[in-house]
Amino acid sequence: MVAASLGLMAAVTWQLTRAAVVDLPTVLIAATAALVLFRRRPNSTWLILGGAAAGWLLQG
């Protein structure tokens, strides 16, 4: 049961990533967030706020 749950979560994560990461700015935001996540282990709220701010700044 655990293996099936992990497989399902991995599949959904892959589908969401393919749908969300569509151009260079989003690739950079995702890569930066992953780097910060693995090096610093911040609260996920800060990652969400940082990604939102970066997206807002890069949108213009």
CHARMM-style PDB file with segment names, atoms N, HN, CA, C and O in Angstrom:
ATOM      1  N   MET     1       0.809  -1.178   0.000  1.00  0.00      PROA
ATOM      2  CA  MET     1       0.000   0.000   0.000  1.00  0.00      PROA
ATOM      3  C   MET     1       0.868   1.263   0.000  1.00  0.00      PROA
ATOM      4  O   MET     1       0.551   2.238  -0.682  1.00  0.00      PROA
ATOM      5  N   VAL     2       1.943   1.241   0.754  1.00  0.00      PROA
ATOM      6  HN  VAL     2       2.200   0.449   1.308  1.00  0.00      PROA
ATOM      7  CA  VAL     2       2.828   2.404   0.807  1.00  0.00      PROA
ATOM      8  C   VAL     2       3.474   2.649  -0.552  1.00  0.00      PROA
ATOM      9  O   VAL     2       3.563   3.792  -1.002  1.00  0.00      PROA
ATOM     10  N   ALA     3       3.924   1.583  -1.204  1.00  0.00      PROA
ATOM     11  HN  ALA     3       3.851   0.655  -0.839  1.00  0.00      PROA
ATOM     12  CA  ALA     3       4.561   1.727  -2.512  1.00  0.00      PROA
ATOM     13  C   ALA     3       3.582   2.290  -3.539  1.00  0.00      PROA
ATOM     14  O   ALA     3       3.951   3.128  -4.362  1.00  0.00      PROA
ATOM     15  N   ALA     4       2.352   1.834  -3.487  1.00  0.00      PROA
ATOM     16  HN  ALA     4       2.052   1.153  -2.819  1.00  0.00      PROA
ATOM     17  CA  ALA     4       1.348   2.340  -4.422  1.00  0.00      PROA
ATOM     18  C   ALA     4       1.070   3.820  -4.167  1.00  0.00      PROA
ATOM     19  O   ALA     4       0.919   4.596  -5.110  1.00  0.00      PROA
ATOM     20  N   SER     5       1.005   4.205  -2.910  1.00  0.00      PROA
ATOM     21  HN  SER     5       1.128   3.574  -2.144  1.00  0.00      PROA
ATOM     22  CA  SER     5       0.773   5.619  -2.574  1.00  0.00      PROA
ATOM     23  C   SER     5       1.922   6.490  -3.051  1.00  0.00      PROA
ATOM     24  O   SER     5       1.697   7.563  -3.611  1.00  0.00      PROA
ATOM     25  N   LEU     6       3.153   6.037  -2.834  1.00  0.00      PROA
ATOM     26  HN  LEU     6       3.336   5.165  -2.379  1.00  0.00      PROA
ATOM     27  CA  LEU     6       4.321   6.794  -3.285  1.00  0.00      PROA
ATOM     28  C   LEU     6       4.357   6.899  -4.803  1.00  0.00      PROA
ATOM     29  O   LEU     6       4.686   7.953  -5.347  1.00  0.00      PROA
ATOM     30  N   GLY     7       4.027   5.830  -5.474  1.00  0.00      PROA
ATOM     31  HN  GLY     7       3.760   4.974  -5.032  1.00  0.00      PROA
ATOM     32  CA  GLY     7       3.990   5.856  -6.934  1.00  0.00      PROA
ATOM     33  C   GLY     7       2.941   6.822  -7.460  1.00  0.00      PROA
ATOM     34  O   GLY     7       3.178   7.529  -8.440  1.00  0.00      PROA
ATOM     35  N   LEU     8       1.789   6.853  -6.814  1.00  0.00      PROA
ATOM     36  HN  LEU     8       1.598   6.279  -6.019  1.00  0.00      PROA
ATOM     37  CA  LEU     8       0.729   7.765  -7.221  1.00  0.00      PROA
ATOM     38  C   LEU     8       1.142   9.215  -6.987  1.00  0.00      PROA
ATOM     39  O   LEU     8       0.904  10.073  -7.837  1.00  0.00      PROA
ATOM     40  N   MET     9       1.762   9.492  -5.835  1.00  0.00      PROA
ATOM     41  HN  MET     9       1.955   8.795  -5.145  1.00  0.00      PROA
ATOM     42  CA  MET     9       2.232  10.846  -5.556  1.00  0.00      PROA
ATOM     43  C   MET     9       3.306  11.271  -6.549  1.00  0.00      PROA
ATOM     44  O   MET     9       3.312  12.421  -6.987  1.00  0.00      PROA
ATOM     45  N   ALA    10       4.206  10.376  -6.911  1.00  0.00      PROA
ATOM     46  HN  ALA    10       4.201   9.441  -6.555  1.00  0.00      PROA
ATOM     47  CA  ALA    10       5.250  10.702  -7.884  1.00  0.00      PROA
ATOM     48  C   ALA    10       4.640  10.995  -9.257  1.00  0.00      PROA
ATOM     49  O   ALA    10       5.073  11.922  -9.942  1.00  0.00      PROA
ATOM     50  N   ALA    11       3.649  10.219  -9.655  1.00  0.00      PROA
ATOM     51  HN  ALA    11       3.298   9.467  -9.099  1.00  0.00      PROA
ATOM     52  CA  ALA    11       3.002  10.441 -10.951  1.00  0.00      PROA
ATOM     53  C   ALA    11       2.282  11.787 -10.994  1.00  0.00      PROA
ATOM     54  O   ALA    11       2.369  12.509 -11.987  1.00  0.00      PROA
ATOM     55  N   VAL    12       1.582  12.119  -9.933  1.00  0.00      PROA
ATOM     56  HN  VAL    12       1.511  11.533  -9.126  1.00  0.00      PROA
ATOM     57  CA  VAL    12       0.873  13.397  -9.884  1.00  0.00      PROA
ATOM     58  C   VAL    12       1.869  14.553  -9.869  1.00  0.00      PROA
ATOM     59  O   VAL    12       1.651  15.568 -10.531  1.00  0.00      PROA
ATOM     60  N   THR    13       2.967  14.404  -9.113  1.00  0.00      PROA
ATOM     61  HN  THR    13       3.144  13.580  -8.576  1.00  0.00      PROA
ATOM     62  CA  THR    13       3.996  15.446  -9.083  1.00  0.00      PROA
ATOM     63  C   THR    13       4.569  15.665 -10.474  1.00  0.00      PROA
ATOM     64  O   THR    13       4.759  16.807 -10.893  1.00  0.00      PROA
ATOM     65  N   TRP    14       4.841  14.603 -11.180  1.00  0.00      PROA
ATOM     66  HN  TRP    14       4.686  13.675 -10.839  1.00  0.00      PROA
ATOM     67  CA  TRP    14       5.390  14.711 -12.539  1.00  0.00      PROA
ATOM     68  C   TRP    14       4.409  15.437 -13.462  1.00  0.00      PROA
ATOM     69  O   TRP    14       4.816  16.305 -14.235  1.00  0.00      PROA
ATOM     70  N   GLN    15       3.127  15.092 -13.389  1.00  0.00      PROA
ATOM     71  HN  GLN    15       2.796  14.388 -12.761  1.00  0.00      PROA
ATOM     72  CA  GLN    15       2.129  15.738 -14.244  1.00  0.00      PROA
ATOM     73  C   GLN    15       1.982  17.223 -13.913  1.00  0.00      PROA
ATOM     74  O   GLN    15       1.887  18.051 -14.819  1.00  0.00      PROA
ATOM     75  N   LEU    16       1.964  17.565 -12.629  1.00  0.00      PROA
ATOM     76  HN  LEU    16       2.042  16.893 -11.893  1.00  0.00      PROA
ATOM     77  CA  LEU    16       1.859  18.972 -12.243  1.00  0.00      PROA
ATOM     78  C   LEU    16       3.091  19.759 -12.679  1.00  0.00      PROA
ATOM     79  O   LEU    16       2.975  20.906 -13.110  1.00  0.00      PROA
ATOM     80  N   THR    17       4.266  19.150 -12.569  1.00  0.00      PROA
ATOM     81  HN  THR    17       4.361  18.218 -12.218  1.00  0.00      PROA
ATOM     82  CA  THR    17       5.498  19.816 -12.999  1.00  0.00      PROA
ATOM     83  C   THR    17       5.474  20.090 -14.495  1.00  0.00      PROA
ATOM     84  O   THR    17       5.824  21.186 -14.931  1.00  0.00      PROA
ATOM     85  N   ARG    18       5.070  19.119 -15.270  1.00  0.00      PROA
ATOM     86  HN  ARG    18       4.785  18.228 -14.915  1.00  0.00      PROA
ATOM     87  CA  ARG    18       5.005  19.306 -16.723  1.00  0.00      PROA
ATOM     88  C   ARG    18       4.003  20.388 -17.105  1.00  0.00      PROA
ATOM     89  O   ARG    18       4.206  21.103 -18.085  1.00  0.00      PROA
ATOM     90  N   ALA    19       2.928  20.511 -16.339  1.00  0.00      PROA
ATOM     91  HN  ALA    19       2.763  19.929 -15.542  1.00  0.00      PROA
ATOM     92  CA  ALA    19       1.917  21.523 -16.644  1.00  0.00      PROA
ATOM     93  C   ALA    19       2.344  22.918 -16.187  1.00  0.00      PROA
ATOM     94  O   ALA    19       1.961  23.914 -16.801  1.00  0.00      PROA
ATOM     95  N   ALA    20       3.130  22.997 -15.119  1.00  0.00      PROA
ATOM     96  HN  ALA    20       3.441  22.189 -14.620  1.00  0.00      PROA
ATOM     97  CA  ALA    20       3.467  24.296 -14.540  1.00  0.00      PROA
ATOM     98  C   ALA    20       4.754  24.888 -15.082  1.00  0.00      PROA
ATOM     99  O   ALA    20       4.858  26.106 -15.226  1.00  0.00      PROA
ATOM    100  N   VAL    21       5.734  24.052 -15.387  1.00  0.00      PROA
ATOM    101  HN  VAL    21       5.649  23.062 -15.270  1.00  0.00      PROA
ATOM    102  CA  VAL    21       7.043  24.541 -15.828  1.00  0.00      PROA
ATOM    103  C   VAL    21       7.041  24.527 -17.352  1.00  0.00      PROA
ATOM    104  O   VAL    21       7.321  23.506 -17.981  1.00  0.00      PROA
ATOM    105  N   VAL    22       6.715  25.694 -17.938  1.00  0.00      PROA
ATOM    106  HN  VAL    22       6.487  26.523 -17.427  1.00  0.00      PROA
ATOM    107  CA  VAL    22       6.492  25.738 -19.380  1.00  0.00      PROA
ATOM    108  C   VAL    22       7.453  26.647 -20.143  1.00  0.00      PROA
ATOM    109  O   VAL    22       7.522  26.582 -21.371  1.00  0.00      PROA
ATOM    110  N   ASP    23       8.205  27.504 -19.419  1.00  0.00      PROA
ATOM    111  HN  ASP    23       8.150  27.557 -18.422  1.00  0.00      PROA
ATOM    112  CA  ASP    23       9.137  28.397 -20.107  1.00  0.00      PROA
ATOM    113  C   ASP    23      10.350  28.633 -19.218  1.00  0.00      PROA
ATOM    114  O   ASP    23      10.416  28.131 -18.096  1.00  0.00      PROA
ATOM    115  N   LEU    24      11.297  29.391 -19.722  1.00  0.00      PROA
ATOM    116  HN  LEU    24      11.244  29.799 -20.633  1.00  0.00      PROA
ATOM    117  CA  LEU    24      12.555  29.593 -19.010  1.00  0.00      PROA
ATOM    118  C   LEU    24      12.384  30.247 -17.632  1.00  0.00      PROA
ATOM    119  O   LEU    24      13.023  29.798 -16.681  1.00  0.00      PROA
ATOM    120  N   PRO    25      11.556  31.281 -17.481  1.00  0.00      PROA
ATOM    121  CA  PRO    25      11.403  31.862 -16.139  1.00  0.00      PROA
ATOM    122  C   PRO    25      10.878  30.857 -15.108  1.00  0.00      PROA
ATOM    123  O   PRO    25      11.346  30.837 -13.970  1.00  0.00      PROA
ATOM    124  N   THR    26       9.918  30.034 -15.500  1.00  0.00      PROA
ATOM    125  HN  THR    26       9.539  30.051 -16.425  1.00  0.00      PROA
ATOM    126  CA  THR    26       9.404  29.057 -14.540  1.00  0.00      PROA
ATOM    127  C   THR    26      10.428  27.966 -14.244  1.00  0.00      PROA
ATOM    128  O   THR    26      10.473  27.445 -13.130  1.00  0.00      PROA
ATOM    129  N   VAL    27      11.246  27.620 -15.230  1.00  0.00      PROA
ATOM    130  HN  VAL    27      11.209  28.044 -16.135  1.00  0.00      PROA
ATOM    131  CA  VAL    27      12.329  26.659 -14.987  1.00  0.00      PROA
ATOM    132  C   VAL    27      13.314  27.241 -13.976  1.00  0.00      PROA
ATOM    133  O   VAL    27      13.753  26.540 -13.065  1.00  0.00      PROA
ATOM    134  N   LEU    28      13.659  28.505 -14.130  1.00  0.00      PROA
ATOM    135  HN  LEU    28      13.302  29.075 -14.870  1.00  0.00      PROA
ATOM    136  CA  LEU    28      14.587  29.147 -13.201  1.00  0.00      PROA
ATOM    137  C   LEU    28      14.008  29.247 -11.793  1.00  0.00      PROA
ATOM    138  O   LEU    28      14.714  29.012 -10.813  1.00  0.00      PROA
ATOM    139  N   ILE    29      12.739  29.589 -11.691  1.00  0.00      PROA
ATOM    140  HN  ILE    29      12.165  29.779 -12.488  1.00  0.00      PROA
ATOM    141  CA  ILE    29      12.094  29.672 -10.382  1.00  0.00      PROA
ATOM    142  C   ILE    29      12.059  28.290  -9.721  1.00  0.00      PROA
ATOM    143  O   ILE    29      12.359  28.163  -8.534  1.00  0.00      PROA
ATOM    144  N   ALA    30      11.697  27.266 -10.478  1.00  0.00      PROA
ATOM    145  HN  ALA    30      11.453  27.369 -11.442  1.00  0.00      PROA
ATOM    146  CA  ALA    30      11.625  25.918  -9.920  1.00  0.00      PROA
ATOM    147  C   ALA    30      13.010  25.410  -9.506  1.00  0.00      PROA
ATOM    148  O   ALA    30      13.153  24.791  -8.451  1.00  0.00      PROA
ATOM    149  N   ALA    31      14.020  25.668 -10.326  1.00  0.00      PROA
ATOM    150  HN  ALA    31      13.904  26.170 -11.182  1.00  0.00      PROA
ATOM    151  CA  ALA    31      15.373  25.219  -9.997  1.00  0.00      PROA
ATOM    152  C   ALA    31      15.902  25.946  -8.759  1.00  0.00      PROA
ATOM    153  O   ALA    31      16.542  25.338  -7.900  1.00  0.00      PROA
ATOM    154  N   THR    32      15.632  27.236  -8.675  1.00  0.00      PROA
ATOM    155  HN  THR    32      15.113  27.729  -9.373  1.00  0.00      PROA
ATOM    156  CA  THR    32      16.070  28.003  -7.507  1.00  0.00      PROA
ATOM    157  C   THR    32      15.357  27.515  -6.249  1.00  0.00      PROA
ATOM    158  O   THR    32      15.981  27.363  -5.199  1.00  0.00      PROA
ATOM    159  N   ALA    33      14.070  27.274  -6.352  1.00  0.00      PROA
ATOM    160  HN  ALA    33      13.563  27.398  -7.205  1.00  0.00      PROA
ATOM    161  CA  ALA    33      13.312  26.779  -5.197  1.00  0.00      PROA
ATOM    162  C   ALA    33      13.829  25.412  -4.755  1.00  0.00      PROA
ATOM    163  O   ALA    33      13.944  25.152  -3.557  1.00  0.00      PROA
ATOM    164  N   ALA    34      14.145  24.532  -5.717  1.00  0.00      PROA
ATOM    165  HN  ALA    34      14.052  24.743  -6.690  1.00  0.00      PROA
ATOM    166  CA  ALA    34      14.669  23.218  -5.363  1.00  0.00      PROA
ATOM    167  C   ALA    34      16.032  23.332  -4.690  1.00  0.00      PROA
ATOM    168  O   ALA    34      16.313  22.626  -3.722  1.00  0.00      PROA
ATOM    169  N   LEU    35      16.873  24.218  -5.203  1.00  0.00      PROA
ATOM    170  HN  LEU    35      16.645  24.791  -5.990  1.00  0.00      PROA
ATOM    171  CA  LEU    35      18.195  24.419  -4.613  1.00  0.00      PROA
ATOM    172  C   LEU    35      18.085  24.942  -3.184  1.00  0.00      PROA
ATOM    173  O   LEU    35      18.759  24.443  -2.283  1.00  0.00      PROA
ATOM    174  N   VAL    36      17.242  25.942  -2.980  1.00  0.00      PROA
ATOM    175  HN  VAL    36      16.694  26.348  -3.712  1.00  0.00      PROA
ATOM    176  CA  VAL    36      17.046  26.497  -1.639  1.00  0.00      PROA
ATOM    177  C   VAL    36      16.449  25.432  -0.713  1.00  0.00      PROA
ATOM    178  O   VAL    36      16.841  25.328   0.449  1.00  0.00      PROA
ATOM    179  N   LEU    37      15.513  24.652  -1.221  1.00  0.00      PROA
ATOM    180  HN  LEU    37      15.194  24.736  -2.165  1.00  0.00      PROA
ATOM    181  CA  LEU    37      14.874  23.619  -0.412  1.00  0.00      PROA
ATOM    182  C   LEU    37      15.877  22.583   0.072  1.00  0.00      PROA
ATOM    183  O   LEU    37      15.855  22.205   1.244  1.00  0.00      PROA
ATOM    184  N   PHE    38      16.751  22.123  -0.803  1.00  0.00      PROA
ATOM    185  HN  PHE    38      16.769  22.430  -1.755  1.00  0.00      PROA
ATOM    186  CA  PHE    38      17.680  21.071  -0.417  1.00  0.00      PROA
ATOM    187  C   PHE    38      18.856  21.585   0.401  1.00  0.00      PROA
ATOM    188  O   PHE    38      19.443  20.829   1.175  1.00  0.00      PROA
ATOM    189  N   ARG    39      19.208  22.853   0.244  1.00  0.00      PROA
ATOM    190  HN  ARG    39      18.731  23.467  -0.384  1.00  0.00      PROA
ATOM    191  CA  ARG    39      20.352  23.394   1.000  1.00  0.00      PROA
ATOM    192  C   ARG    39      19.959  23.983   2.340  1.00  0.00      PROA
ATOM    193  O   ARG    39      20.661  23.782   3.332  1.00  0.00      PROA
ATOM    194  N   ARG    40      18.854  24.705   2.388  1.00  0.00      PROA
ATOM    195  HN  ARG    40      18.284  24.868   1.583  1.00  0.00      PROA
ATOM    196  CA  ARG    40      18.487  25.450   3.598  1.00  0.00      PROA
ATOM    197  C   ARG    40      17.330  24.829   4.381  1.00  0.00      PROA
ATOM    198  O   ARG    40      17.215  25.044   5.588  1.00  0.00      PROA
ATOM    199  N   ARG    41      16.482  24.070   3.711  1.00  0.00      PROA
ATOM    200  HN  ARG    41      16.575  23.896   2.731  1.00  0.00      PROA
ATOM    201  CA  ARG    41      15.287  23.478   4.311  1.00  0.00      PROA
ATOM    202  C   ARG    41      14.386  24.515   5.002  1.00  0.00      PROA
ATOM    203  O   ARG    41      14.088  24.384   6.189  1.00  0.00      PROA
ATOM    204  N   PRO    42      13.955  25.542   4.258  1.00  0.00      PROA
ATOM    205  CA  PRO    42      13.098  26.567   4.866  1.00  0.00      PROA
ATOM    206  C   PRO    42      11.658  26.056   5.012  1.00  0.00      PROA
ATOM    207  O   PRO    42      11.301  24.999   4.492  1.00  0.00      PROA
ATOM    208  N   ASN    43      10.873  26.810   5.710  1.00  0.00      PROA
ATOM    209  HN  ASN    43      11.163  27.669   6.133  1.00  0.00      PROA
ATOM    210  CA  ASN    43       9.452  26.542   5.787  1.00  0.00      PROA
ATOM    211  C   ASN    43       8.880  26.697   4.374  1.00  0.00      PROA
ATOM    212  O   ASN    43       9.277  27.605   3.644  1.00  0.00      PROA
ATOM    213  N   SER    44       7.966  25.829   3.992  1.00  0.00      PROA
ATOM    214  HN  SER    44       7.644  25.092   4.586  1.00  0.00      PROA
ATOM    215  CA  SER    44       7.429  25.865   2.628  1.00  0.00      PROA
ATOM    216  C   SER    44       6.692  27.173   2.325  1.00  0.00      PROA
ATOM    217  O   SER    44       6.564  27.557   1.162  1.00  0.00      PROA
ATOM    218  N   THR    45       6.215  27.847   3.350  1.00  0.00      PROA
ATOM    219  HN  THR    45       6.319  27.535   4.295  1.00  0.00      PROA
ATOM    220  CA  THR    45       5.562  29.141   3.138  1.00  0.00      PROA
ATOM    221  C   THR    45       6.510  30.129   2.480  1.00  0.00      PROA
ATOM    222  O   THR    45       6.106  30.876   1.589  1.00  0.00      PROA
ATOM    223  N   TRP    46       7.769  30.140   2.909  1.00  0.00      PROA
ATOM    224  HN  TRP    46       8.097  29.533   3.633  1.00  0.00      PROA
ATOM    225  CA  TRP    46       8.758  31.061   2.327  1.00  0.00      PROA
ATOM    226  C   TRP    46       9.042  30.708   0.872  1.00  0.00      PROA
ATOM    227  O   TRP    46       9.248  31.602   0.051  1.00  0.00      PROA
ATOM    228  N   LEU    47       9.057  29.420   0.540  1.00  0.00      PROA
ATOM    229  HN  LEU    47       8.890  28.694   1.207  1.00  0.00      PROA
ATOM    230  CA  LEU    47       9.253  29.025  -0.858  1.00  0.00      PROA
ATOM    231  C   LEU    47       8.081  29.502  -1.725  1.00  0.00      PROA
ATOM    232  O   LEU    47       8.281  29.991  -2.836  1.00  0.00      PROA
ATOM    233  N   ILE    48       6.884  29.355  -1.215  1.00  0.00      PROA
ATOM    234  HN  ILE    48       6.721  28.958  -0.312  1.00  0.00      PROA
ATOM    235  CA  ILE    48       5.698  29.788  -1.967  1.00  0.00      PROA
ATOM    236  C   ILE    48       5.714  31.300  -2.165  1.00  0.00      PROA
ATOM    237  O   ILE    48       5.471  31.792  -3.266  1.00  0.00      PROA
ATOM    238  N   LEU    49       6.003  32.035  -1.085  1.00  0.00      PROA
ATOM    239  HN  LEU    49       6.200  31.635  -0.190  1.00  0.00      PROA
ATOM    240  CA  LEU    49       6.051  33.496  -1.196  1.00  0.00      PROA
ATOM    241  C   LEU    49       7.184  33.956  -2.112  1.00  0.00      PROA
ATOM    242  O   LEU    49       7.006  34.890  -2.894  1.00  0.00      PROA
ATOM    243  N   GLY    50       8.344  33.309  -2.022  1.00  0.00      PROA
ATOM    244  HN  GLY    50       8.489  32.550  -1.387  1.00  0.00      PROA
ATOM    245  CA  GLY    50       9.461  33.656  -2.899  1.00  0.00      PROA
ATOM    246  C   GLY    50       9.155  33.367  -4.356  1.00  0.00      PROA
ATOM    247  O   GLY    50       9.479  34.169  -5.232  1.00  0.00      PROA
ATOM    248  N   GLY    51       8.535  32.230  -4.623  1.00  0.00      PROA
ATOM    249  HN  GLY    51       8.272  31.578  -3.912  1.00  0.00      PROA
ATOM    250  CA  GLY    51       8.155  31.902  -5.995  1.00  0.00      PROA
ATOM    251  C   GLY    51       7.108  32.851  -6.551  1.00  0.00      PROA
ATOM    252  O   GLY    51       7.153  33.228  -7.722  1.00  0.00      PROA
ATOM    253  N   ALA    52       6.166  33.233  -5.698  1.00  0.00      PROA
ATOM    254  HN  ALA    52       6.130  32.927  -4.746  1.00  0.00      PROA
ATOM    255  CA  ALA    52       5.137  34.192  -6.128  1.00  0.00      PROA
ATOM    256  C   ALA    52       5.762  35.546  -6.430  1.00  0.00      PROA
ATOM    257  O   ALA    52       5.424  36.183  -7.428  1.00  0.00      PROA
ATOM    258  N   ALA    53       6.669  35.984  -5.572  1.00  0.00      PROA
ATOM    259  HN  ALA    53       6.944  35.467  -4.761  1.00  0.00      PROA
ATOM    260  CA  ALA    53       7.329  37.280  -5.795  1.00  0.00      PROA
ATOM    261  C   ALA    53       8.175  37.237  -7.066  1.00  0.00      PROA
ATOM    262  O   ALA    53       8.148  38.178  -7.859  1.00  0.00      PROA
ATOM    263  N   ALA    54       8.925  36.152  -7.264  1.00  0.00      PROA
ATOM    264  HN  ALA    54       8.947  35.387  -6.620  1.00  0.00      PROA
ATOM    265  CA  ALA    54       9.752  36.032  -8.467  1.00  0.00      PROA
ATOM    266  C   ALA    54       8.891  36.011  -9.720  1.00  0.00      PROA
ATOM    267  O   ALA    54       9.225  36.655 -10.715  1.00  0.00      PROA
ATOM    268  N   GLY    55       7.788  35.277  -9.680  1.00  0.00      PROA
ATOM    269  HN  GLY    55       7.517  34.753  -8.872  1.00  0.00      PROA
ATOM    270  CA  GLY    55       6.879  35.235 -10.826  1.00  0.00      PROA
ATOM    271  C   GLY    55       6.266  36.585 -11.124  1.00  0.00      PROA
ATOM    272  O   GLY    55       6.113  36.967 -12.284  1.00  0.00      PROA
ATOM    273  N   TRP    56       5.913  37.312 -10.066  1.00  0.00      PROA
ATOM    274  HN  TRP    56       6.037  37.002  -9.124  1.00  0.00      PROA
ATOM    275  CA  TRP    56       5.342  38.640 -10.237  1.00  0.00      PROA
ATOM    276  C   TRP    56       6.358  39.596 -10.853  1.00  0.00      PROA
ATOM    277  O   TRP    56       6.021  40.387 -11.734  1.00  0.00      PROA
ATOM    278  N   LEU    57       7.600  39.519 -10.384  1.00  0.00      PROA
ATOM    279  HN  LEU    57       7.873  38.877  -9.668  1.00  0.00      PROA
ATOM    280  CA  LEU    57       8.655  40.395 -10.923  1.00  0.00      PROA
ATOM    281  C   LEU    57       9.011  40.038 -12.374  1.00  0.00      PROA
ATOM    282  O   LEU    57       9.276  40.930 -13.180  1.00  0.00      PROA
ATOM    283  N   LEU    58       9.018  38.766 -12.702  1.00  0.00      PROA
ATOM    284  HN  LEU    58       8.802  38.042 -12.047  1.00  0.00      PROA
ATOM    285  CA  LEU    58       9.391  38.336 -14.053  1.00  0.00      PROA
ATOM    286  C   LEU    58       8.234  38.465 -15.046  1.00  0.00      PROA
ATOM    287  O   LEU    58       8.450  38.391 -16.256  1.00  0.00      PROA
ATOM    288  N   GLN    59       7.041  38.650 -14.562  1.00  0.00      PROA
ATOM    289  HN  GLN    59       6.866  38.710 -13.579  1.00  0.00      PROA
ATOM    290  CA  GLN    59       5.862  38.724 -15.434  1.00  0.00      PROA
ATOM    291  C   GLN    59       5.905  39.962 -16.330  1.00  0.00      PROA
ATOM    292  O   GLN    59       5.543  39.899 -17.505  1.00  0.00      PROA
ATOM    293  N   GLY    60       6.341  41.067 -15.778  1.00  0.00      PROA
ATOM    294  HN  GLY    60       6.634  41.119 -14.824  1.00  0.00      PROA
ATOM    295  CA  GLY    60       6.313  42.333 -16.507  1.00  0.00      PROA
ATOM    296  C   GLY    60       7.215  42.341 -17.671  1.00  0.00      PROA
ATOM    297  OT1 GLY    60       7.298  43.343 -18.381  1.00  0.00      PROA
TER     298      GLY     60
END
